[in-house]
């Protein structure tokens, strides 16, 4: 009981700390082909979803900063490989050697790259990002909510892998669903402001995935999903209507995959 209480207190503190911390509103800028290439590389290197998500987010931020400085990215494949190599050091469970990066680049481009070239590219990317990388990703946020509600709902079969699979699908198809969802809110300035606030919330996507997982599995018959939605809505200050719209959009995307 003491451990459960301690974990619940930690989650509550985490939620309260982040509730008022909005991230900067940004829109996805990677083409689906680029995201597919990142996914292919992560699969080739046996890297998990942490590295995939972090690599996508790093590359997008890197591109934004290069555009702001009016600078071009000369070699896309090298940049992507260097970012994955970088992310693997922070998030990866599998040991990724620079030699694997060299072989992958040679296969993708037909060119020969030295380990020094890869490392110099990595250093340039890190410098452009102000020598800072995200310490957590949506994977960590999602895992926190899954852990909390699996325990509280006494879930016998974990939904963690399902939730992570859904998160991966949403990142791989982000350009499509993001702008489709934006169209729902674009009818006036106030609605668009609400949309930007939702996207800027670290809770919005993770709790939408959690609610979708509970409401579209057999758990919908044993768990009061509506009560969980209301609780999350109150705690995260996100109206139930917005959560329902997101869950419907997730269902639409999953059906197409």
N, C-alpha and C positions, 0 to 999 in steps of 0.2 A: 504493500500500500504506500509506503514511504517513497519508493522509487517512482511509482505511477504519479504520485502527487508532485514530485520533483520535476518529472518530465513535462507534466501539464503546465507547471509554473514556468518552465523554460520556454515552452511554445507560446504561452500567453505574453511573456515579456518580449519575445521575438516579434509577435504580431503588433504589440503596442509600439515597439520601437520603429517598425517599418511602416505602420499605417499612415503616418503623416509625411513619410519620405517618398515623394513622387520622383520617378525617373524622368529624364528628359523625353519628351514625345518625339519619336523618330518613326519613319516609315521604312518598310523593307525596300532595299535597293538592289539586291542580288537577283540576277536572272535565274530562272529555274534550272538552266543548264549548269550554272556555276554551283548552285546548291547540290545538284546531282553529282558533280565532280568532287565536291567536298565529302559527300556521303560515300562515293566510290573509294576515295583515298582512305577514309577512316576505316572502311570495311577491309581494305587491302592491308592496312597496318594493324588490324585487330584492336582498334580503339573503340571505347564504349561511347554511350550517348553524351556523357559529360564533355568529351573532347569534341564531338560533332557540334553540339550547341555552342560551346565556347568558341570554336573556330568560326562558325557563322557570324557570331556577334562581334568577334575581333575583326574579321574581314570587313564587315559593314562599317564599323567605326573607323577603321584604317582608310577605307575609300572616302568616307566623309571628310576626314582630315586632309587627305591628299587633294580633294576637290577644293577645300577651303584655302589651301596653300597654292592652288593652281598648278599642281604637279601631277604628272601622269604615272601610272603603274606600267612599267615596261614589260615585265614578264609575268603574266597571270598565273601560269602553272607553278612557277618558282615561288611566287608570293603565297599561294594557297598551301603548298607543301611546307614552306617555312612556318606558316601560322599553325598548321596542324602539329608540326614538330614542337613548336613553342607551347601550344595548349597541352600536349601530351605530358610535358614536364610538370605541369601544375595539376592536371586532372586525370591523366591516363593511368590505367591499371596495368597495361602492358608496356614493357620496356621497348621504346622506339629508338633504334640506332640511326644515326645520320646516314649510314650506308644504305639503309632501306629507302630513305628519301631520295638519295642519288639514283638508285635503280628505278624507282617509280618515275622520276622526272625523265630519265633516259627513255623509258618505255612510252611515256606520254608525248614527249616532244622530239625524240630522236637525237637530242643534244646530250652532251656530257657535262655534268655539273660537279664541281669539287665540293668537298665538305666545307671548305672555307667560304665558298660562294653562298652556300645555304646558311651558314652561321652569320655571315655579313648581312644577308637579307633579313635574317631574324633580328639582328641588332638594329637595323634601320627601321623595321616595323615597330619594334618596342620603343625606339626613340620617338617616332612619329606619334605614338600613343601616350607620350609623356612618361614613359617608363612605368606605366601602370596597366595591370590587367584586372579584369573582374575576378574577385575572390569567390563569388558564388554565381550560379546561373539559375535559370528557371527549373533545372533538374533538382537543385537543392531545395528550392521553394516548394516544388511539387512533393518531394519526398517527405518534407516536414508535415504537410497537410495529410498525406496518406498515412504516415505513422500515427498521427493524432487520432484520425477517425477510424482507422482499422482497430485500434485499441479500444476506443470508446464504444464502437459498434460491435465489438467482439467478433470481428470477421475471421472465419475459419480458414478460408483460402485467400491469400493475399491478392490484392488488385494492383500491386505496385508495378509489375511488369506490364500489365495492360495500360496503366496510366502513362508509363514511360514510352510505350509504343505509340500511344495517341499523341504525346508531346512530340515525338520524332516526326510523325506524319504531318503535324501542324507546322513544324519548322520546314519540312521539305516542300510544303505547299503554301507557304506563308504569303507569297505574293498574291496568290489567287484569293484566299479567304479574307485576307486583311482588307483589300480594297472592296470586296463584296460587302463585308461588314460595315465598312466606312459609308457605303452608299445608303445604308439604313439610317444613318445619323446625319446625313448631309443636307437635310431639307431646310435647316436654318442654323444660324450662328450658335445658338444656345445648345442645340443637339450636337453640333460638331464639337463644341467645347466639352461636353459630357463624354463623347467618344475619345477625345484626346486624354481626358483624365482617366478613363478606364484603361486605355492602352498603357498609360504611364504607371499604373498600379502593378506592383509585383504580385499581387494576389489574384488579379482578374483571370489570367489564363490558367494558373494551377487549380483554382477552385472550380473553374468551369470544367476542366478535365475530370476532376474528382467527382463532381456531380453527374457528369455524363457517364462515367464508369459505373457508379452506383445505380443510375436510373436505366441503364441499358444492359444490365446483366441480371442474373437470377436474384441478386441482392435487392432488387426493387420490390420483391415480395416479402422480404424479411426486415428491411430497413426503412424507416420513415424518412425518405429522401426529402420530402417537402419540409419537414422540420429542420433537417440539416441545412437546407437551402436558406431558410429563414434565419437560422442561427448565423450562418456565414454572412448573409446579407447585413445583419445587424452589426456583427463584429467588424466587418471589412468596410461598412458604409457603402455598399454597392447594392442598388435596388434590385429586387427579385426579378423585375422585368428585364433588366440588362443581363442577368445571369441566364434567364430562359432563352433570350435571343442568342447568347453565346453557345449554350448547350445545343440549340437547334442547328446552329452553324457547324459545330463540331460533328454532329450527327450527319449532316449533309456531306461534309468532307470525307468522313470515314466510309460512308456508303459508296462514294465514288472511287475509293482506293481498292 
